[in-house]
Amino acid sequence: MGTKLKSALTSKWIKTKVLMQSSEISPLIPETVKFSKANLRTMLLKYGMIYVKPEHGTYGNGVMKVEQSKDSHGTEYKYQSGTKIKTFGAYDTFYSSLKKATRGRSYLIQRGIVLLKHGKHRFDIRVMVQLSPRGKWETTGLIGRVAEKGKIVTNYHNGGTLMSMEKLLSPYLNDAQQTQMLKILRKLGEDTGRFYHKKYPGFKQIGVDVGLDSHMTPWIIEVNTSPDPYIFKHLSNKSMYRKVMAYRRANEKKKSAN
């Protein structure tokens, strides 16, 4: 694997910069910048709540939720890592602690999206997109991921619960609205797959992590270039899982034939 493709596989920064070049997709990507003391201050002033995440990382490991709030006593800063929350009254001590938590690794700052909840727990959506045997990008799977109690990440490998889209969307949307939302998510996945494939033709499948806000806007939180196909096995209806695996096998067969 070439260095360029390897970086595209692992760097959240490169993946974000690639998708920002698309006029269709870029409005749905939360503002993302490199982690620095100045950028942290600017993003907190702008959004109040942000996520600080490692540029290279999987399963939501190392992701921190960071907030700034003001009251009559002054400004308060806090961040959550795992289930632990630390609170500060001064920016410099807050930044020093946060910087220490990054352990010298390259980190990014992303605008925080207030996700919809299932009960009391935030959820997001994994949109599985694959190159079909006919060479067309197709959304083959949609599954919800609900964060574990007290956690900020939804990843299944980090304690999240996998759930059907119908179960997650029914409290918010009627049947016709759900159908329309699924159509929007499928198209967003396919647009992302096609655009990314133009830049890096080596990819045959991607996982697009989408968060819905209270206005039902679908935000692309992250793109995973090595998505786990087995999560779809957890749905009671196995049709998505069968399709995901069939496309995966077809792509692997093509790869070995080449």
N, C-alpha and C positions, 0 to 999 in steps of 0.2 A: 504493500500500500504506500502511495506517495505521501510525502510530508504535507502537501497542500490538502489532500483528501483526509489525512489523519487529523489535521487541525480542524477541518470542517466537521469531522465526526464528533470531536470532543469539546470544542470551544463554543460556549454559549454566546460569546461576544461576536465571533465570526458568523454564527448562524443568525444572530439578530441583525448584523450589518447587511447580510445577504438579503434578508426579507424586507429590510427597510428600503431597498431599491425598487420594490414593487408598489406601484401607486394604489393597487387594489388592497393589498395586505397590510401595508405600513400603518394606516390609521387604526388598525386593531391590535397593534403591538404597544404595550405600555412603555412609556419613555424609559430608556435604559442607558446608563453611563458607567464609566469605570469608577471603581471605589477610590475615593480620596477624601481628605478632610473637607476641602472646599465643596466638592460635589455632594457630599453627605449633607452639609448645611443647606445648600441650595435646594436639593430634592426634598428635604424635610420642610423647608419653608413653603415650597410649592405645593406639596401633597399631604403633609401631616403624617402620613403612614406610607412606609416603603418596605421593600424586601431587599436584604443584602444577601447575595448568593455567590457561591464559588463559581468562577468561570469554567472550571473543569470539575465535574462531580455528578454522581448519580443518586437515585432514590431519595432525593431531597435532603441528603446529608449536608450539614453545614449551613443550611438556609436559616436566616434570622429575620424576624419581623421587628421593624424599628419604628417607633412613634415619638412625636413631639406634641406636647399639649401645653396650653397656657391657662392660668387662672389668676386670681388676685394675689397669690403668693409668688408668682413668677412662672418661669418656663420649666417644664419637667420633660426629661428624656428617658425613654426606656427601650429595652430590646429583649426579645424572647429567643432563646436558643434551646431547641428540644422542648422541654416543659418548664424550664427555668426562666424567670423574668427578673431582670436587673433594672433598677430605677436610679436616676441621677438628677441632681439639681443644677449641675454645671456642664456646659458643653465639652470643655477640655477633658474632664475626667470620664465623661460618657464616651467620647471619641477614643480615648486611650484604652478603655476597657473593650470597646468594640473592635478596635484595631488588633488588640491582643488575641481576641477570639478568632480572628481570621488566620492566625498562626503563620503569617508571612506569605500566605497564598494569594493568588490573583483573584480578586472579588469584583462583582458588579453590583450596581444599585438599580433597582427597578421600581417604578411607580407601583404603589400598593393598590390592588383592586379588591374592594370589599365583595367577597364572593357570596352567592346565595347559600342558604343553609338547608340541611336535611335534619329536622329537629333542631338541635343546638350546635350541630357540627357543619363546618364549611365543606363544600364539595366543588370539584372541578370535573372536567370531562376529558377522557383520552379518545382522540379521533385517530383511528388506525387507517393509514392510507398506503396502498400498495400498487405496484405496477402490475397490471393484469397480464395474463398469458398473451393477450393481443397487443400488449405494449401501451395500454392506456392507464393513466392514473385513476384509481378508484378507491373511494372510502369503503372499506370492508368491515369496519367495526366501530361501534360507539359504546362506551361504557363509562359510568360515573364512578368517581373515587371520593369517598367520604373520609375526612380527617378523623383520626383517633381522638378521644377526649383529651383536651389539654394541649394538643399538638397543632402546629400551624401548617404542616405539610400533609398532603393527601395520599402520597405514594403508598401503594399496597405493600411494598417491601419495607415501609417505615410505619407499619401499623394501620394503614388506611383500609377501609372496607369497600369492596367492589359491589356495584349496584346497577340495576337496569335503568335506562334513561327514563322510562315511563314512571317508575317509582319516584325518581327525583324531580321530574318536571310537573307531574300531575297536581301538586299543591299550588303551582304558579300559573299553569297554562291549561286551557281546555284541549280536547282532542285535536281540533283543527289547528290551533296554535302550536301544539306539540309537533304535529306533522310538518308545519312550516319551519319550526326551529330546527328539526332534524335535517331538513332540506338545506337550510343555511349552513349548518355545521358540516354536512357532507361536501358542499361546494367549497367552503373555506379550506377543508382538508385537501381537496383535490387541487385547488388553486395553489396552495402551499407546496404540495408535492411536485406539481409541474414546474413551478418557478425555481424551486431548489434544485430540481433535476437538470434544469438548463445550465446552472452554474457548476453542478457536480454530478455528471451523468452516472457515476458509479453507484448511486443509491437506488435501491429497488423498493424500499419501504421506509416510512417515517411515522412517528407518533406525535401528533399535535395536541398539546395540553391546553385546553381552552377553559377559561373561567367566565361565568355569567354574572353580571352585576344586577342591581335592582331594576335597571332599565332593560334587561335582557340583551345587553350588548355582549357579543362573544369576543373576549380578549384572548389573544395568543400569549400565554404565559411562558411557554417554552416549546421547543421542537426537539424531539428525541430521535436521533438517527439510528438508534439500535433498540427499537421498542420490543418489549416482551410480548410475544404473541399468545402466551399461555394464560394471561389474565382473563381472556374471553371464555375460557373453560369454566369459569366460576358462575357464568350466567345460566339460569335454568334452561333457556332456549339455546341449544348448541349450534344453531345454524350459522351464526357469526363466526364462532370458533372454527367450524369446518371450512368455511370460506377462506378465513385468514390463513389457515394451515395449508389449504390447497394452493393458494397463490404463493405462499412462502416456498413450498416444495417445487412449484413450477419455476420460480426464479432461481432456486438453488440448482435445479437441473440444467437450466440455461447456462448458468455460471460455470458449472463443471464441464459442460459441452464445449464452451469457449476455451 
